[in-house]
Amino acid sequence: QVQLVESGGGLVQPGGSLRLSCAASEYIFSIYTMGWYRQAPGKQRELVAVEQSVGGIKYADSVKGRFAISRDNAKSTVYLQMNSLKPEDTAVYYCNLKGPRPTIDYWGQGTQVTVSS
């Protein structure tokens, strides 16, 4: 059982930046797909960014050019750099780890990001 712990959320003004971190309880193998998702009130959870072992990095159209996902396998940590934040980015952000088997699918508890003036 892998535990994922997100941090770095908070309140930021429009146009500001935040960096989210997701620390895993064990080593993140390069074959794992790491992703960030978000869920706004009253909406379904949606993909924000994903770094795949095969297939590279993908972003939601709404965050392309503003957000960047990265990983440090040695530190078992995945990051989401968020720039030029907009009020519509307000949501709970979740970290996800997927392995080569369906049983390897873990979620963090989420971190709140609020973009407001």
Residue pairs with C-beta under 8 A, 6 or more apart in sequence:
1 106
2 24
2 25
2 26
2 97
2 104
2 106
3 24
3 25
3 106
4 22
4 23
4 24
4 25
4 95
4 96
4 97
4 106
4 107
4 108
5 22
5 23
5 25
5 108
5 109
6 20
6 21
6 22
6 93
6 94
6 95
6 108
6 109
6 110
6 111
7 20
7 21
7 22
7 23
7 111
8 18
8 19
8 20
8 21
8 111
9 18
9 20
9 93
9 111
9 112
9 113
10 18
10 112
10 113
10 114
11 114
11 116
12 18
12 85
12 113
12 114
12 115
13 115
13 116
13 117
14 85
14 86
14 87
14 115
14 116
14 117
15 84
15 85
16 85
16 115
17 81
17 82
17 83
17 84
17 85
18 82
18 85
18 113
19 79
19 80
19 81
19 82
20 36
20 79
20 80
20 82
20 93
20 95
20 111
20 113
21 77
21 78
21 79
22 34
22 36
22 77
22 78
22 79
22 80
22 95
22 108
23 75
23 76
23 77
24 76
24 77
24 78
24 97
25 76
26 76
27 73
27 76
28 34
28 71
28 73
28 76
28 77
28 78
28 97
29 73
29 99
30 53
30 73
31 53
31 99
31 100
32 53
32 97
32 98
32 99
32 104
33 50
33 51
33 52
33 53
33 97
33 98
33 99
34 50
34 51
34 69
34 71
34 78
34 95
34 96
34 97
34 98
35 47
35 48
35 49
35 50
35 51
35 69
35 95
35 96
35 98
36 47
36 48
36 49
36 50
36 69
36 78
36 80
36 93
36 94
36 95
36 96
37 45
37 46
37 47
37 48
37 93
37 94
37 96
38 45
38 46
38 48
38 89
38 91
38 92
38 93
38 94
38 113
39 45
39 46
39 91
39 92
39 94
39 110
40 88
40 90
40 91
40 92
43 91
45 94
46 60
47 58
47 60
48 59
48 60
48 63
48 67
48 80
48 93
49 57
49 58
49 59
49 60
49 63
49 67
49 68
49 69
49 80
50 57
50 58
50 69
51 57
51 69
51 70
51 71
51 78
52 58
57 69
59 67
59 69
62 88
63 82
63 89
66 82
66 83
66 84
66 85
67 80
67 81
67 82
67 83
68 80
68 81
68 83
69 78
69 79
69 80
69 81
70 78
70 79
70 81
71 77
71 78
71 79
72 78
72 79
78 95
80 93
82 89
82 113
85 113
85 115
86 115
87 115
87 116
88 115
89 113
89 115
90 113
90 114
90 115
90 116
91 113
92 110
92 111
92 112
92 113
93 110
93 111
93 112
93 113
94 107
94 108
94 109
94 110
95 107
95 108
96 105
96 106
96 107
96 108
97 104
97 105
97 106
98 104
98 105
99 105
